[in-house]
Amino acid sequence: MPLSSPDAPAAQPLPARPHLPLVPVLSGASFHPVRGQRLPSVLDAAHVRLVTSGRIALALALRELGVGVGDSVLLPAYHSLSMVPPVLWLEAKPLFYRVDGGARADLDDIAALCGPGVKALVATHYFGFPQDLAALRALCDARGIALIEDCAHAFFGEYAGRPLGSHGDYAIASSMKFFPMYEGGALVSARHALDRVVLRSAGKGFEAKVVLNTLEHSFRYGRLPAVKALLALPMRAKDLLWRRIKSRRPAAAAGGLAPGSSDSDFSFDTRWLDKRSSLFARLLLRRVSAGRIVALRRRHYQRLQAALAKLPGCRPLHAALPDGVCPWLFPLVVDDAETAFARIRQRGLPVVRFADTLWPGVDAARCPDSVHLSRHVLAFPCHQELSAQELDWLCTSLAEVLAP
């Protein structure tokens, strides 16, 4: 059954659809190699199970660790609401540790929280930038607790010469943040076999919906025009059929063909725990150019940094882009974030406010830096499917909107 935060905000559409895709969209160029730095992916860590979302992968990792009643799991105070329900599903207690103003884990606070019953620590590589894994690994080993790397923002990257995801007991990832697909996540482990994680197909309806939604999202932003023309009649027939099906089904039964994570809500639905990622998503993982993803994301990030770094009232969350990082988004700390956010939305620019709502009880007394980050970080797409013209327009428009 779905499990949601009591205060989780409903997914709200922008007043107008952003003029540029917020997430990667499939195009013919998706498969073309691009010269530039190559980085390993989380799939290189070792054992892999491809699931439908990162939150499902987290639940499976916790289950593999035997987390249950009476146990505690250390989570970062700066977090997505979707991180907490998998812990509650296992009847364990989430304990929130502090991060600093750069979103780095506070090791002293973690050590202070490591009392009896703490079973695991989840460390998030925010926006693709690795945590201090050597220190976290040493702390977890000394305390006898498991380390779970949250690579939802870091599908590609390395730390100390090894792939992100290979330093923890388990790692989770969200492939749909980096690849042009409608769903997708991964559970990986360099330390444990995943033989007990048995997955099966979610059915033909799910498989069809993934393909259609992936294509429709691409069509919406002007990609794959020849494919759109070829599929015009079948897509129209599909829309008519789906409206007829929904009109005849009870409202409660209208959904369910895909997990809520694919539509950016925060629910946790246990029906997806034993479902593998779609065949279409698995094919894209193999066929889409990984080198292009890394090279263009880094290039686009640096272009945004050059355009926005010196604006008054703003500063990049990170001063530089290290060699081993493939960014998810470009995070900018904005003094007057509320005004800027409203103007950005009104202009039709794509923007993300990661962790803009924190779990009840996570406040300035628990972690003032997490509250500050949640209120002041605006993040912008730097994904590989932005064209040069789109990126130029984004940089110019953001500079205009954010200027005093």
C-alpha positions as CSV (number, residue, x, y, z in Angstrom):
1,M,0.0,0.0,0.0
2,P,1.1,3.6,-0.5
3,L,2.9,5.2,2.4
4,S,3.3,9.0,2.4
5,S,4.6,11.8,4.6
6,P,1.7,13.3,6.6
7,D,2.8,16.7,5.4
8,A,4.1,15.7,2.0
9,P,3.0,18.4,-0.5
10,A,1.0,17.2,-3.5
11,A,2.9,17.3,-6.8
12,Q,2.0,20.7,-8.2
13,P,2.4,21.6,-11.9
14,L,4.1,24.8,-12.8
15,P,1.6,27.6,-13.7
16,A,2.9,27.1,-17.3
17,R,4.9,24.2,-18.5
18,P,8.6,25.1,-18.5
19,H,9.9,26.1,-21.9
20,L,12.8,23.7,-21.5
21,P,12.8,20.1,-20.2
22,L,13.6,19.8,-16.6
23,V,14.7,16.2,-17.0
24,P,16.4,14.4,-19.9
25,V,14.2,13.8,-22.9
26,L,14.9,11.1,-25.5
27,S,16.3,12.4,-28.8
28,G,18.3,11.0,-31.7
29,A,21.4,12.6,-30.2
30,S,20.9,10.6,-27.0
31,F,22.8,7.7,-28.5
32,H,25.7,9.7,-30.1
33,P,29.1,9.6,-28.3
34,V,30.6,12.9,-27.2
35,R,34.3,13.4,-26.5
36,G,35.2,14.4,-22.9
37,Q,35.8,13.0,-19.5
38,R,34.4,9.5,-18.8
39,L,33.4,8.4,-15.4
40,P,32.2,5.1,-14.0
41,S,28.6,4.6,-13.0
42,V,27.0,3.2,-9.9
43,L,26.3,0.1,-12.0
44,D,30.1,-0.6,-12.0
45,A,30.1,-1.0,-8.2
46,A,29.4,-4.8,-8.3
47,H,26.1,-6.6,-7.9
48,V,23.1,-4.8,-9.4
49,R,19.3,-5.1,-9.3
50,L,17.4,-2.7,-11.6
51,V,14.2,-1.5,-9.9
52,T,11.6,1.3,-10.6
53,S,12.9,4.0,-8.3
54,G,15.6,5.0,-5.8
55,R,13.1,4.8,-2.9
56,I,12.3,1.2,-3.7
57,A,16.0,0.5,-3.8
58,L,16.4,2.1,-0.4
59,A,13.6,-0.1,1.1
60,L,15.3,-3.2,-0.4
61,A,18.7,-2.2,1.0
62,L,17.2,-1.7,4.5
63,R,15.4,-5.0,4.3
64,E,18.6,-6.8,3.2
65,L,20.3,-5.3,6.3
66,G,17.6,-6.8,8.5
67,V,16.3,-3.4,9.7
68,G,13.2,-3.8,11.7
69,V,11.2,-2.9,14.9
70,G,13.4,-1.2,17.5
71,D,16.1,-0.2,15.0
72,S,17.1,3.3,14.0
73,V,18.4,4.6,10.7
74,L,20.5,7.7,10.4
75,L,19.2,10.0,7.6
76,P,20.5,13.4,6.6
77,A,18.4,16.4,7.9
78,Y,18.6,17.8,4.4
79,H,16.5,15.2,2.5
80,S,13.8,14.3,0.1
81,L,10.6,13.3,1.9
82,S,10.6,10.1,-0.1
83,M,13.6,8.9,1.9
84,V,11.7,8.5,5.2
85,P,8.7,6.2,4.3
86,P,10.9,3.1,3.5
87,V,12.3,3.4,7.1
88,L,8.8,3.6,8.6
89,W,7.6,0.7,6.5
90,L,10.1,-1.5,8.3
91,E,8.9,-0.1,11.7
92,A,12.2,1.5,12.3
93,K,13.0,5.0,13.6
94,P,14.6,7.7,11.4
95,L,17.2,9.8,13.2
96,F,18.2,13.0,11.4
97,Y,21.9,14.1,11.5
98,R,23.2,17.5,10.7
99,V,24.8,18.7,7.5
100,D,26.8,21.9,7.1
101,G,26.2,24.9,4.8
102,G,27.9,23.0,1.9
103,A,25.6,20.0,2.5
104,R,28.5,17.9,4.0
105,A,27.6,15.3,6.6
106,D,28.4,16.4,10.2
107,L,30.6,13.6,11.4
108,D,30.5,14.7,15.1
109,D,26.7,14.8,15.1
110,I,26.6,11.4,13.5
111,A,28.9,10.0,16.1
112,A,26.7,11.5,18.9
113,L,23.6,9.9,17.4
114,C,25.2,6.4,17.1
115,G,23.5,4.9,20.2
116,P,22.2,1.4,20.7
117,G,19.9,0.2,17.9
118,V,21.3,2.3,15.1
119,K,21.5,-0.1,12.2
120,A,22.5,2.0,9.2
121,L,23.6,5.4,8.0
122,V,22.4,6.8,4.7
123,A,24.8,9.3,3.1
124,T,23.6,11.4,0.2
125,H,25.9,12.7,-2.5
126,Y,23.9,15.9,-3.1
127,F,23.7,17.1,-6.7
128,G,26.4,14.6,-7.7
129,F,29.1,15.8,-5.2
130,P,30.5,13.0,-3.1
131,Q,30.5,13.0,0.7
132,D,33.7,12.2,2.6
133,L,33.3,8.5,2.1
134,A,36.6,7.6,3.7
135,A,35.6,9.2,7.0
136,L,32.0,7.9,6.8
137,R,33.3,4.4,6.1
138,A,35.7,4.5,9.0
139,L,33.0,5.8,11.4
140,C,30.5,3.1,10.3
141,D,33.1,0.4,10.7
142,A,34.1,1.6,14.1
143,R,30.5,1.7,15.3
144,G,29.4,-1.5,13.6
145,I,26.7,0.0,11.5
146,A,26.1,-0.3,7.7
147,L,26.7,2.5,5.2
148,I,24.2,3.1,2.4
149,E,25.3,5.4,-0.3
150,D,22.4,7.5,-1.7
151,C,23.5,8.0,-5.3
152,A,20.1,9.3,-6.4
153,H,21.9,12.5,-7.4
154,A,25.1,10.7,-8.5
155,F,24.6,8.0,-11.1
156,F,28.1,8.7,-12.5
157,G,31.1,9.6,-10.4
158,E,34.1,8.4,-8.5
159,Y,35.7,8.8,-5.1
160,A,39.3,7.8,-4.4
161,G,39.6,6.1,-7.8
162,R,36.5,3.9,-7.3
163,P,32.9,4.3,-8.5
164,L,30.4,6.0,-6.3
165,G,28.3,3.3,-4.8
166,S,31.2,0.9,-4.2
167,H,32.2,2.3,-0.8
168,G,29.0,1.5,1.1
169,D,27.5,-1.8,2.1
170,Y,24.7,-0.9,-0.3
171,A,24.0,1.9,-2.6
172,I,20.9,3.2,-4.3
173,A,20.5,5.2,-7.5
174,S,17.9,6.9,-9.7
175,S,18.5,6.3,-13.3
176,M,15.6,8.5,-14.5
177,K,17.5,11.6,-13.2
178,F,20.3,11.0,-15.7
179,F,18.8,9.0,-18.5
180,P,15.8,9.9,-20.8
181,M,13.4,7.5,-19.2
182,Y,10.1,7.6,-17.4
183,E,11.1,5.2,-14.5
184,G,14.2,3.6,-13.2
185,G,16.3,3.0,-10.1
186,A,19.1,0.7,-9.0
187,L,20.2,-1.3,-5.9
188,V,23.9,-2.1,-5.9
189,S,26.4,-3.7,-3.5
190,A,30.1,-4.2,-3.7
191,R,30.0,-6.2,-0.4
192,H,26.9,-8.4,-0.6
193,A,25.3,-10.7,-3.2
194,L,21.8,-9.7,-4.1
195,D,20.5,-13.2,-4.6
196,R,17.5,-12.7,-2.3
197,V,16.3,-9.7,-4.2
198,V,14.1,-11.5,-6.8
199,L,12.3,-9.2,-9.2
200,R,9.5,-9.8,-11.8
201,S,7.8,-7.9,-14.5
202,A,5.2,-5.4,-13.6
203,G,3.1,-6.4,-16.6
204,K,2.3,-5.3,-20.1
205,G,0.4,-2.2,-19.1
206,F,3.5,-0.9,-17.2
207,E,5.8,-1.7,-20.1
208,A,3.6,0.1,-22.6
209,K,3.1,3.1,-20.3
210,V,6.8,3.6,-19.9
211,V,7.4,3.6,-23.7
212,L,4.5,5.9,-24.4
213,N,5.3,8.4,-21.6
214,T,8.9,8.5,-22.5
215,L,8.0,9.3,-26.1
216,E,5.3,11.8,-25.2
217,H,7.6,13.8,-23.0
218,S,10.1,13.9,-25.9
219,F,7.5,15.0,-28.4
220,R,6.4,17.8,-25.9
221,Y,9.8,19.4,-26.2
222,G,10.2,19.0,-30.0
223,R,12.3,15.9,-30.0
224,L,11.9,12.9,-32.4
225,P,9.6,14.8,-34.8
226,A,9.7,11.9,-37.4
227,V,8.7,9.4,-34.7
228,K,5.9,11.7,-33.6
229,A,4.5,11.9,-37.1
230,L,4.6,8.2,-37.6
231,L,2.8,7.6,-34.3
232,A,0.3,10.4,-34.6
233,L,-2.7,8.1,-35.2
234,P,-1.8,5.4,-32.8
235,M,-1.2,8.0,-30.0
236,R,-4.5,9.6,-30.7
237,A,-6.2,6.2,-30.5
238,K,-4.4,5.5,-27.3
239,D,-5.6,8.8,-25.7
240,L,-9.2,8.0,-26.7
241,L,-9.0,4.4,-25.3
242,W,-7.4,5.6,-22.1
243,R,-10.1,8.2,-21.5
244,R,-12.7,5.6,-22.0
245,I,-11.0,3.1,-19.6
246,K,-10.7,5.8,-16.9
247,S,-14.3,6.8,-17.3
248,R,-15.4,3.2,-16.6
249,R,-13.1,2.5,-13.6
250,P,-13.5,3.7,-10.1
251,A,-11.4,6.7,-9.2
252,A,-9.4,4.6,-6.7
253,A,-8.4,2.1,-9.3
254,A,-7.6,4.6,-12.1
255,G,-3.8,4.6,-11.5
256,G,-1.3,1.9,-10.7
257,L,0.3,1.3,-14.0
258,A,3.5,3.0,-12.9
259,P,4.9,4.1,-9.5
260,G,4.2,7.5,-8.1
261,S,7.9,8.3,-8.2
262,S,7.7,8.6,-12.0
263,D,5.3,11.5,-11.5
264,S,7.4,13.2,-8.8
265,D,5.3,12.5,-5.8
266,F,6.6,11.3,-2.4
267,S,4.6,8.2,-1.9
268,F,6.0,4.8,-1.1
269,D,4.0,2.0,-2.6
270,T,5.0,-1.5,-1.5
271,R,3.5,-3.1,-4.6
272,W,6.6,-2.1,-6.5
273,L,9.1,-3.8,-4.2
274,D,9.4,-6.9,-6.3
275,K,9.1,-5.2,-9.7
276,R,12.0,-4.8,-12.0
277,S,12.6,-1.8,-14.2
278,S,10.9,-1.9,-17.6
279,L,12.5,-3.5,-20.6
280,F,12.6,-0.2,-22.4
281,A,14.4,1.5,-19.5
282,R,16.9,-1.3,-19.3
283,L,17.6,-1.0,-23.0
284,L,18.2,2.7,-22.7
285,L,20.7,2.1,-19.9
286,R,22.7,0.0,-22.4
287,R,22.2,2.1,-25.5
288,V,22.3,5.7,-24.4
289,S,25.8,7.2,-24.5
290,A,27.1,7.4,-21.0
291,G,30.1,9.4,-22.2
292,R,27.8,12.0,-23.6
293,I,25.9,12.2,-20.4
294,V,29.0,12.9,-18.3
295,A,30.7,15.3,-20.8
296,L,27.7,17.4,-21.5
297,R,26.4,17.6,-17.9
298,R,29.9,18.9,-16.8
299,R,30.0,21.3,-19.8
300,H,26.6,22.7,-19.1
301,Y,27.2,23.0,-15.4
302,Q,30.3,25.1,-16.0
303,R,28.4,27.2,-18.5
304,L,25.7,27.9,-15.8
305,Q,28.4,28.6,-13.2
306,A,30.1,31.2,-15.5
307,A,26.8,32.9,-16.1
308,L,25.4,33.0,-12.6
309,A,28.3,32.8,-10.1
310,K,29.0,36.5,-9.9
311,L,25.4,37.8,-9.6
312,P,24.7,39.7,-6.4
313,G,22.7,37.9,-3.8
314,C,23.6,34.5,-5.3
315,R,26.4,32.0,-4.9
316,P,27.0,28.5,-6.2
317,L,26.6,25.8,-3.6
318,H,30.0,24.5,-4.7
319,A,32.8,26.8,-5.7
320,A,34.2,24.4,-8.4
321,L,33.4,21.2,-10.3
322,P,35.9,18.5,-9.3
323,D,37.1,16.0,-11.9
324,G,35.2,13.0,-10.5
325,V,31.8,14.6,-10.4
326,C,28.9,14.3,-12.9
327,P,26.3,16.8,-11.6
328,W,22.6,16.2,-11.4
329,L,21.6,19.9,-11.3
330,F,23.4,23.2,-10.8
331,P,22.5,24.3,-7.2
332,L,22.6,28.1,-6.5
333,V,22.2,29.6,-3.1
334,V,19.9,32.7,-3.4
335,D,19.4,35.2,-0.7
336,D,15.8,36.1,-1.7
337,A,14.9,32.7,-3.0
338,E,11.1,33.2,-2.6
339,T,11.0,36.2,-4.9
340,A,13.4,34.6,-7.3
341,F,11.5,31.4,-7.5
342,A,8.2,33.1,-8.2
343,R,9.9,35.1,-11.0
344,I,11.6,32.0,-12.5
345,R,8.3,30.1,-12.6
346,Q,6.5,33.0,-14.1
347,R,9.1,33.2,-16.8
348,G,8.7,29.5,-17.7
349,L,12.2,28.5,-16.6
350,P,12.9,25.0,-15.3
351,V,13.9,25.0,-11.6
352,V,14.0,22.5,-8.7
353,R,13.8,23.2,-5.0
354,F,15.2,20.0,-3.5
355,A,14.1,19.3,0.1
356,D,11.9,22.5,0.2
357,T,9.8,20.6,2.7
358,L,11.5,18.7,5.5
359,W,10.2,15.8,7.6
360,P,8.2,17.0,10.7
361,G,10.5,17.7,13.6
362,V,13.5,18.6,11.4
363,D,13.8,22.3,12.1
364,A,16.4,24.9,12.9
365,A,17.0,23.5,16.3
366,R,17.9,20.1,14.9
367,C,19.9,21.5,11.9
368,P,19.9,25.2,11.0
369,D,22.0,24.6,7.8
370,S,19.5,22.1,6.5
371,V,16.7,24.5,7.0
372,H,18.7,27.3,5.3
373,L,19.5,25.0,2.3
374,S,15.9,23.9,1.9
375,R,14.8,27.5,1.8
376,H,17.6,29.1,-0.3
377,V,18.9,26.6,-2.8
378,L,17.4,26.8,-6.3
379,A,18.7,24.2,-8.7
380,F,18.7,24.4,-12.5
381,P,19.0,21.6,-15.2
382,C,22.4,20.9,-16.7
383,H,21.4,17.6,-18.3
384,Q,22.8,16.4,-21.6
385,E,19.6,16.9,-23.6
386,L,19.7,20.7,-23.5
387,S,20.7,22.0,-26.9
388,A,23.3,24.8,-27.1
389,Q,20.5,27.3,-28.0
390,E,18.4,26.2,-25.1
391,L,21.3,26.4,-22.7
392,D,22.2,29.9,-23.9
393,W,18.6,31.0,-23.4
394,L,18.5,29.5,-20.0
395,C,21.7,31.2,-18.9
396,T,20.6,34.6,-20.3
397,S,17.1,34.4,-18.9
398,L,18.3,33.4,-15.4
399,A,20.8,36.2,-15.3
400,E,18.0,38.6,-16.2
401,V,15.6,37.2,-13.6
402,L,18.2,37.0,-10.8
403,A,19.7,40.4,-11.4
404,P,18.7,43.0,-8.8
